[in-house]
Amino acid sequence: MKFTTLPSLLCAALLPLAISLSAAEKKGPASGAAEREAEFYQLVTLPTPPGVQFEAGALLFLGPDKLACSTRIGDIWVAEGVLGAAPQPKWKLFASGLHEVLGLATRDGWIYATQRGEISRLKDTNGDGRADIVETVTDIWGINGDYHEYAFGSKFDRNGDIWVVLCLTGSFSSSNPYRGWCVRVSADGKVTPANSGIRSPGGIGFNALGEVFYTDNQGPWNGACKLHWLKPGAFMGHPDGNRWFDDPATKAAIAKTGLKKPETPKSGGRLYDEARRIPELLPPSVYFPYPQMGQSASGIACDVSGGKFGPFKEQLFVGDQSHSTVMRVFLEKTPDGQNYQGACFPFKAGFGSGALGLEFSSDASLFVFGTDRGWGARGGKPFALERLAWNGKTPFEIHEMHARPDGFELTFTEPVDAATAGDAASYVMTDYIYIYQSAYGSPEVDKGTPKIVSAKVATDGRSVRLKVEGLVEGHVHELHCAGVKSAKGRPLLHDAAYYTLNQRPR
């Protein structure tokens, strides 16, 4: 057997002890939400291997009812029997001695594991359920021992590549090749740089079209957590990794990709303004306002079940590790087609630990894999593996939020009450943005209060057109609809939406 990776004990040593959240942070704005949401979505906790530090890494379904789970301590476990209302999975240790596996994919009988320092592929050749071949696919990026050096890997895309987003060293600087970059890796190990400008990713995944998105977390050059489209060639905003554009190996690797070194942004301005000056700089598709929507954006999963998970077909679901929640995201292309923009909504609170890995199963339930080591989490448990299933009852929610030339159009999951939904006083909107700076994070700045002039309900009662004065491109537009009721008199399960307006329709 060929092992090329670091032992799990070293992995554990590189990670910090949990930082406790305050009582207010544990309670937070999501307090009480889990009980209301349980009327529509059932949360089931799965038994994990006894006596095992089963902290979340990544999830991968190997069959309709067969799930692989990788852990932060370097194990890969496989379970049969994870579906159903009261699952009793049978666990088998597939591999150990790896180094914090934060990505799992499968191809041609191999399991590909994205570790801190490399992508490996593993195979069980004798049928005993244990990997007996471990091979390095690529180790082109480096590590130096800093606990922030995460590497999140995707599933294989339609071209046969795994996309890997690489955290900066210490989440501040790029001390090793491709730290702060996204690279594409083929099954045979060919590496193609795709993007620079990454800071501290928390997850990576595809939309329904197969385009790749990742989450990045608040810090230097990131005023708040965000969801970002990994548009090939685009610069994501953190400049420190751009030093590798001058490396001869990088120059050779990008020679045929069209990837260009962006100009260094100016600290202290606004990202929207800098993006107009720096062509490669791509604004985030969606900001997750901090702390309203969370503090550590993480895994991404797209609902492609065709409506079996509820009324949110082809929307993205994004975890938050600190708040132990899953958020919902609606995206639409900007009018010029060069980026995405859209809204994030609260979706489900009350997970047992910090939601990190998300994966949909064959029965259209959402598996959420949690950990709290490093930052602590509201859930309170050191780890948890949970299954979220829709019970068939539709919650009254804002379904989509579309930008329009004179405001926004809201669609709902069921018909609205015309009197309340047609009253402009039922809605309150604020807008704000973040300082684009080398210092850590940012407060909300440039705040405004766009005026909702009118609310017009469609004849079918399923949508409302809000005419709004004072929209600002580049800003988050925070909307609360506390006064809106359904035609049956029900309030919204979640009355908040946060739309990142990159480009206003003309």
C-alpha positions in Angstrom: 0.0 0.0 0.0 1.3 3.4 -1.0 0.6 6.2 1.5 1.7 9.8 0.7 -0.3 11.8 3.2 0.1 13.0 6.8 -1.2 11.1 9.7 -4.5 12.1 11.4 -2.7 12.9 14.7 -0.8 15.6 13.0 -4.0 16.9 11.5 -5.5 17.1 14.9 -2.5 18.9 16.3 -2.8 21.7 13.6 -6.3 22.6 14.5 -7.2 24.9 17.4 -9.3 24.2 20.4 -13.0 25.3 20.1 -13.7 28.9 20.9 -16.8 29.2 22.9 -19.6 31.4 21.7 -21.3 33.8 24.1 -24.8 33.2 25.3 -26.1 35.9 23.0 -24.3 34.3 20.0 -25.6 30.9 20.8 -29.1 32.2 21.0 -28.9 34.6 18.1 -31.6 35.8 15.7 -32.5 32.2 14.8 -33.7 31.4 18.3 -37.1 29.7 18.1 -37.0 29.3 14.3 -36.2 25.6 14.5 -39.5 24.8 16.1 -41.5 26.7 13.5 -39.5 25.2 10.6 -40.1 21.6 12.0 -43.7 21.8 10.8 -42.4 21.5 7.3 -39.0 19.9 7.4 -38.1 16.9 9.7 -34.6 16.8 11.1 -33.2 13.3 11.9 -29.9 12.7 13.7 -28.0 9.6 12.5 -25.9 7.5 14.8 -22.2 7.9 14.1 -19.4 5.3 14.6 -19.2 4.8 18.4 -16.1 6.3 20.1 -15.0 8.1 16.9 -14.2 11.9 16.7 -16.6 12.2 13.8 -16.0 15.9 12.9 -17.4 16.9 9.5 -15.3 16.9 6.4 -17.2 16.0 3.2 -20.1 13.8 2.1 -20.4 11.5 -1.0 -23.2 9.1 -1.9 -21.8 5.9 -3.4 -25.3 4.4 -4.0 -28.9 5.2 -3.2 -28.4 4.3 0.4 -24.7 4.2 0.8 -22.9 7.3 2.1 -19.1 8.1 2.5 -18.2 10.6 5.2 -14.7 12.1 5.5 -13.5 13.7 8.8 -11.3 16.4 9.9 -9.1 13.9 11.7 -8.3 12.1 8.4 -10.7 9.1 8.2 -13.1 8.1 5.5 -16.1 6.0 6.8 -18.8 4.3 4.6 -22.3 3.6 5.9 -25.1 1.4 4.5 -28.7 2.3 5.5 -28.7 6.0 6.0 -32.1 6.8 4.7 -35.5 6.6 6.3 -37.2 8.2 9.4 -35.1 6.2 11.9 -31.9 5.1 10.2 -29.5 2.6 11.8 -26.5 2.8 9.5 -23.8 0.1 9.5 -20.4 1.8 9.4 -17.2 0.6 7.9 -13.8 2.4 8.1 -12.6 2.8 4.5 -9.4 4.7 5.1 -7.5 6.5 7.8 -4.2 8.4 8.2 -5.3 11.1 5.7 -5.0 14.9 6.4 -8.3 16.7 6.9 -10.4 15.5 3.9 -12.7 18.4 2.8 -13.7 17.0 -0.5 -14.9 13.6 -1.8 -15.6 12.6 -5.4 -15.8 9.2 -7.2 -14.8 8.1 -10.7 -14.1 4.7 -12.3 -14.2 2.9 -9.0 -11.9 5.3 -7.2 -12.7 7.7 -4.4 -10.9 11.0 -4.8 -10.1 12.8 -1.5 -9.1 16.4 -1.4 -6.8 16.8 1.6 -4.9 19.8 2.9 -1.8 19.0 0.9 -3.0 17.0 -2.1 -5.7 15.2 -3.9 -5.4 11.4 -3.4 -7.4 8.6 -5.0 -8.2 5.4 -3.1 -9.6 2.0 -4.1 -10.6 -1.2 -2.4 -9.3 -3.9 -4.7 -10.1 -7.1 -2.7 -13.7 -6.2 -1.7 -13.1 -6.1 2.1 -14.5 -2.5 2.4 -11.1 -1.0 3.2 -8.9 1.0 0.8 -5.7 -0.9 -0.1 -4.4 1.5 -2.7 -3.8 5.2 -2.0 -2.2 7.2 -4.8 -1.3 10.9 -5.1 -3.2 12.6 -8.0 -1.5 16.0 -7.4 0.3 17.8 -4.6 1.0 21.0 -6.5 0.0 23.3 -3.7 1.8 23.3 -0.4 1.3 23.5 3.3 3.4 24.8 6.1 1.5 23.8 9.3 -0.9 26.7 9.7 -4.3 25.5 10.8 -6.2 27.7 8.3 -4.8 26.0 5.2 -8.0 24.4 4.2 -8.5 22.8 0.8 -12.1 22.3 -0.3 -12.7 20.0 -3.3 -15.8 19.6 -5.5 -17.3 16.6 -7.2 -16.2 16.0 -10.8 -17.6 18.6 -13.2 -19.0 17.8 -16.7 -15.5 18.1 -18.2 -14.0 15.6 -15.7 -12.3 18.1 -13.4 -12.3 18.6 -9.6 -12.3 22.2 -8.6 -10.3 23.0 -5.5 -10.4 26.3 -3.5 -7.3 26.8 -1.4 -7.3 28.9 1.8 -4.5 31.4 2.4 -1.8 30.7 4.9 -3.2 32.0 8.2 -6.1 33.2 6.0 -4.1 36.4 5.5 -1.2 35.6 3.1 -0.1 33.2 0.4 3.1 31.5 1.6 2.8 28.4 -0.7 2.0 28.0 -4.4 -1.6 28.5 -5.2 -2.7 29.4 -1.7 -5.6 31.9 -2.3 -6.4 30.3 -5.7 -8.9 27.9 -7.3 -7.4 25.2 -9.5 -9.0 22.5 -11.7 -7.6 19.0 -11.4 -8.3 16.3 -13.9 -8.7 12.6 -12.9 -5.1 12.0 -14.1 -3.7 14.9 -12.2 -3.4 17.7 -14.7 -3.8 21.0 -12.9 -5.2 24.2 -14.5 -5.3 27.4 -12.5 -8.8 28.9 -12.7 -9.0 31.9 -10.4 -7.1 34.0 -7.9 -8.3 36.2 -5.0 -9.6 33.6 -2.6 -9.3 34.2 1.2 -10.8 31.5 3.4 -13.3 29.2 1.6 -15.9 27.2 3.5 -17.4 25.1 0.7 -17.7 24.6 -3.0 -20.5 23.2 -5.3 -22.4 23.5 -8.5 -25.6 25.2 -9.6 -28.2 23.4 -11.7 -26.3 24.5 -14.9 -23.1 22.9 -13.6 -21.4 26.3 -12.9 -19.1 26.3 -9.9 -19.6 28.5 -6.8 -17.8 28.7 -3.5 -18.3 30.4 -0.2 -15.7 32.8 1.3 -15.6 34.1 4.9 -15.3 37.6 6.4 -11.8 38.9 6.9 -9.2 41.0 5.1 -10.7 42.2 1.8 -14.0 40.5 2.7 -16.4 42.7 4.5 -18.8 39.9 5.1 -19.2 36.2 4.1 -20.2 35.7 0.5 -21.2 33.3 -2.3 -19.0 33.8 -5.3 -19.2 32.4 -8.9 -15.9 30.9 -9.9 -16.1 32.4 -13.4 -13.0 31.2 -15.2 -10.4 33.9 -15.2 -12.1 36.1 -12.6 -10.3 37.6 -9.6 -12.2 37.0 -6.4 -10.9 40.0 -4.4 -8.0 39.1 -2.1 -4.8 40.2 -3.7 -2.1 38.3 -1.7 -2.1 35.2 -3.9 -1.5 37.2 -7.0 2.2 36.9 -6.3 2.1 33.5 -8.0 1.3 35.1 -11.4 5.1 36.0 -11.5 6.2 32.4 -10.8 7.6 30.6 -13.9 5.5 27.5 -13.2 2.3 29.5 -13.0 3.1 31.4 -16.2 3.5 28.1 -18.0 0.3 26.7 -16.5 -1.8 29.7 -17.5 -0.3 30.3 -20.9 -3.3 29.0 -22.7 -6.1 29.9 -20.2 -6.3 33.6 -20.7 -5.9 34.1 -17.0 -4.3 37.6 -16.4 -2.8 39.1 -13.3 -5.2 41.8 -12.0 -4.1 45.2 -10.8 -3.8 45.4 -7.0 -6.9 46.9 -5.5 -6.9 50.0 -3.4 -7.8 49.5 0.3 -10.5 51.5 1.9 -12.9 52.0 -1.0 -15.9 49.9 -2.2 -15.5 46.7 -4.1 -18.2 47.8 -6.7 -16.1 50.8 -7.6 -12.9 48.9 -7.8 -14.5 46.3 -10.1 -15.3 49.0 -12.6 -11.6 49.9 -12.5 -10.1 46.3 -12.5 -11.7 44.2 -15.3 -10.8 40.9 -13.7 -12.4 41.7 -10.3 -15.8 40.0 -10.0 -18.2 41.1 -7.3 -19.8 38.4 -5.1 -23.0 37.0 -6.3 -24.6 37.2 -2.9 -23.4 38.6 0.4 -24.5 36.9 3.6 -24.9 39.9 6.0 -22.9 39.4 9.1 -24.2 38.4 11.6 -27.8 38.5 10.5 -27.4 35.5 8.2 -24.4 33.9 9.8 -20.7 34.2 10.6 -19.0 31.2 8.7 -20.5 30.4 5.3 -19.8 26.8 4.4 -21.0 24.0 2.2 -23.2 24.3 -0.9 -25.8 21.9 -2.3 -28.2 22.5 -5.2 -31.8 21.1 -5.2 -32.1 19.2 -8.5 -34.9 16.9 -7.2 -37.6 18.5 -9.3 -39.7 19.6 -6.4 -39.2 16.6 -4.0 -37.5 18.8 -1.4 -40.2 21.4 -1.4 -41.0 24.4 -3.7 -37.4 25.6 -4.1 -36.4 23.8 -7.3 -32.8 24.5 -8.5 -32.0 26.9 -5.7 -28.8 26.6 -3.7 -28.7 25.7 0.0 -25.7 27.0 1.9 -24.5 26.1 5.4 -23.3 28.3 8.2 -20.9 26.7 10.6 -21.1 29.2 13.4 -24.8 29.6 13.5 -25.6 25.8 12.9 -28.0 26.8 10.1 -28.7 26.2 6.4 -29.6 29.2 4.3 -31.4 29.3 0.9 -30.2 31.3 -2.1 -32.0 32.4 -5.3 -29.7 33.5 -8.1 -30.3 35.2 -11.4 -27.9 36.5 -14.1 -27.1 40.2 -14.1 -28.6 42.0 -17.1 -25.4 42.0 -19.0 -24.9 38.2 -18.4 -21.4 38.7 -16.9 -22.2 37.8 -13.3 -24.9 36.5 -11.0 -26.8 38.4 -8.3 -29.7 37.4 -6.0 -31.1 37.0 -2.6 -30.4 34.8 0.5 -33.1 33.8 2.9 -33.1 32.0 6.3 -34.2 28.4 5.8 -33.4 26.0 8.7 -31.9 26.5 12.1 -31.3 24.0 14.9 -28.6 21.7 13.6 -26.7 19.8 16.3 -23.3 21.2 15.3 -21.7 23.6 12.9 -23.1 22.9 9.5 -20.1 22.3 7.1 -20.8 19.5 4.6 -24.1 19.5 2.6 -25.2 16.8 0.2 -28.6 15.8 -1.3 -29.5 12.1 -1.3 -31.4 9.9 -3.9 -34.6 10.4 -1.9 -34.2 14.2 -2.1 -33.4 14.7 1.6 -30.5 17.0 2.6 -27.6 15.5 4.6 -25.8 18.0 6.8 -22.5 17.1 8.4 -21.3 19.3 11.4 -18.3 20.2 13.4 -17.6 22.9 16.1 -13.8 22.7 16.5 -12.1 26.0 15.8 -14.9 28.5 16.2 -17.6 26.8 18.2 -21.2 26.6 17.0 -24.7 27.3 18.3 -25.6 23.6 17.9 -23.5 22.8 20.9 -22.3 19.3 19.9 -18.7 18.6 18.8 -20.0 16.9 15.7 -23.3 15.7 14.1 -24.6 13.9 11.0 -28.2 14.9 10.3 -30.8 14.3 7.6 -33.4 17.0 6.7 -36.5 15.8 4.8 -39.5 17.7 3.5 -42.8 16.3 4.8 -44.9 17.5 1.9 -46.4 20.5 3.6 -45.5 23.8 1.9 -44.3 26.7 4.0 -45.5 30.2 3.2 -42.2 31.8 2.1 -40.8 34.3 -0.3 -39.9 32.0 -3.2 -37.8 34.3 -5.4 -36.7 37.9 -5.5 -36.1 39.4 -8.9 -34.4 42.7 -9.7 -36.6 45.0 -11.9 -35.9 48.4 -13.4 -38.1 50.2 -10.8 -37.7 47.9 -7.8 -38.1 44.2 -7.1 -40.6 41.4 -7.9 -41.3 38.9 -5.2 -42.9 35.5 -5.9 -44.4 33.4 -3.1 -44.8 29.7 -2.4 -48.6 30.2 -2.1 -51.1 33.0 -2.9 -51.0 36.1 -0.8 -53.7 38.1 0.9 -54.2 41.0 -1.5 -54.9 43.5 1.2 -51.7 43.0 3.3 -49.4 42.1 0.4 -50.6 45.1 -1.6 -49.9 47.5 1.2 -46.6 49.3 0.9 -46.5 49.6 4.7 -46.1 45.8 4.9 -42.6 46.1 3.7 -39.4 47.8 5.1 -36.1 48.1 3.2 -32.6 49.2 4.0 -29.5 49.1 2.0 -25.7 49.1 2.8 -22.4 47.8 1.7 -19.0 47.0 3.2 -15.6 48.7 3.1 -13.2 46.9 0.7 -10.1 46.9 2.7 -7.0 45.0 3.8 -8.1 45.3 7.4 -10.3 42.6 8.9 -14.0 42.6 8.0 -16.1 45.8 7.8 -19.2 47.3 9.4 -22.2 48.1 7.3 -21.6 51.5 5.6 -23.2 53.9 3.2 -26.6 53.0 4.7 -29.8 54.1 3.1 -33.5 53.5 3.3 -35.0 53.0 -0.1 -38.6 54.1 -0.3 -41.2 51.4 -1.2 -43.6 53.5 -3.2 -46.2 50.8 -4.0 -46.9 47.1 -3.9 -48.9 45.6 -6.7 -50.3 42.1 -6.4 -50.5 39.9 -9.5 -54.0 38.7 -10.5 -53.0 35.1 -9.5 -51.9 36.3 -6.1 -48.5 34.5 -6.5 -46.3 37.6 -6.9 -46.0 41.2 -5.8 -44.2 44.0 -7.7 -42.5 46.5 -5.4 -41.8 49.9 -6.8 -38.8 51.2 -5.0 -37.0 54.5 -5.1 -33.4 54.7 -4.1 -31.9 51.4 -5.2 -28.1 51.4 -5.2 -25.9 49.1 -7.4 -23.3 47.2 -5.4 -25.4 47.3 -2.2 -27.2 44.7 -0.2 -30.9 45.5 -0.1 -32.4 44.1 3.1 -36.1 43.5 2.9 -38.5 42.6 5.7 -42.1 41.7 4.9 -43.6 41.3 8.4 -47.0 42.6 7.4 -47.6 40.2 4.5 -50.1 37.3 5.0 -51.0 34.4 2.8 -54.5 34.1 1.4 -55.2 31.7 4.3 -54.1 34.3 6.8 -50.7 32.8 7.6 -47.6 34.9 8.3 -44.4 34.2 6.4 -42.3 31.5 7.9 -39.3 33.8 7.3 -40.0 37.4 6.4 -36.5 38.5 5.6 -34.6 38.6 2.2 -31.2 40.1 1.4 -30.6 40.9 -2.2 -27.1 41.8 -3.5 -27.8 44.2 -6.5 -24.7 44.0 -8.7 -26.5 45.5 -11.7 -29.8 47.1 -12.0 -32.0 46.2 -15.1 -32.4 49.2 -17.5 
